[in-house]
Amino acid sequence: MVVTRFAPSPTGYLHIGGLRTALYSYLWAKRKGGKFLLRIEDTDLKRNSQEATEAIVEAFKWVGLSHDGEVFYQSKRFDIYKKYVQQLLDEGKAYYCYMSSEEKNELYEKQKANKQRTKYDGRYRDFEGTPPEGVEPVVRIKSPLSGEISFIDGIKGEIKFNVEDILDDFVIARGDGTPLYNFVVAIDDALMGVTEVIRGDDHISNTPKQIVVYKALGFDIPKFYHVPMILNPSGKKLSKRDGAMDVMEYKKDGFLPEALLNFLIRLGWSHGDQELFSFEEMSELFDPNDINKSASAYNAEKLLWINSQYIKTASTQRLVEVLKDYDLDLSGFEKTEELLGLLRDRAKDMNELKQMISSIINKPTQYEQKAVDKFLKGDALDILEAFNKELKSKGEVTLTDEFKEVANNFLESKGLKLKHLAQPIRIAIVGSAVSPSVFDVLSIVGYNEVVQRIDNLIKNQKGLERE
Ligand code: GLU
């Protein structure tokens, strides 16, 4: 069975690089009918890991990912790690090292002066004498002293390390007994039954150390996939300004979670030229072995485009549901279907959609001055007033085509063109000269409200004229 995991260090929130790794891990486990686990790597606890976990779980919930089973917290597993430290000590695969920090500094200085890589020199590896007093020994693992460590990475192919270039007998437990990162990661992955590790390629240099631990403890080594980073468009590390922000910020910015996931899966993975993938398609098609070897560039425009495609094709029910998160409740509104039918093609994000909807369903609170100056000049207000009179004389007008007919007849009788009416009506109805097809909007706003809004504009403008 394929078991994957997402193993964030609780830095307070989930960012998109993390979400992408989580998504890849999730999809692969699901495609294989396996499990996707969540482990919080909180051994180096500076923040409240509970809070950070909640932030991650909240983000998972928003995007619709869920982990299987309980959450694993490294901070609750110290007894397990200690047991394995002891096992390695007992088996002679690890040892106490009494080197003081002064000695360590001295050693490193000397190596630097000789232009050598700084590394532990193994001085306590085979130590049998009397330990020096007053030093709390760290525990070091016996790493191979020469040769190669290699593994087949599912993305990058064979990766080889020359032991002499990267390894030494690294510390697995501090003087106070707390275990160290590469040691606990390997133990956890093994005990959690993780078969495939999908993580950022900034972890490649940790992998040989973890392999040393797997081997020392006799655990199976999982398959690794080191995913290239997401870079900004200039090829640099992604900063907050570029989009490396809390996943929940994307919600605030009006992105649909399905669009964000679609964007993320494509950042580093492709299936022909296809850009849009439903979640079901992602789960059927995604294979980490097909992840790109090179880094991918974050493209904010593409994300917006994908978002607009998702808004365009989202069901009315889905949009109504999502709009609630943006404090817009359309459940009491009668013409939701028509309203969204009119607007869903025009919005790039949910904030924009909300704003467009609000401008139609609510009376304008002000009129855009630029539009007023441009379109309410000359006799425009009188024309509008006459049109409203015409509307009032009709008693009730309902459908788009009926509004259009009243307007056309009116314009014809006055020898006017649609342009004389359309923009002034828009200003009256939505407060600016920008709206979808004007007669559609009138039909959605409804007869009484239309007449009232036109009256309001006339009153407002004529009042100003009189002042
Ligand atoms: N905790 C690590 C991180 O947040 C991930 C470790 C791993 O995936 O092995 O970068």
Boltz pocket constraint, residues with backbone or C-beta under 6 A from the ligand:
constraints:
  - pocket:
      binder: B
      contacts: [[A, 6], [A, 7], [A, 8], [A, 9], [A, 41], [A, 185], [A, 198], [A, 199], [A, 200], [A, 203]]
      max_distance: 6.0
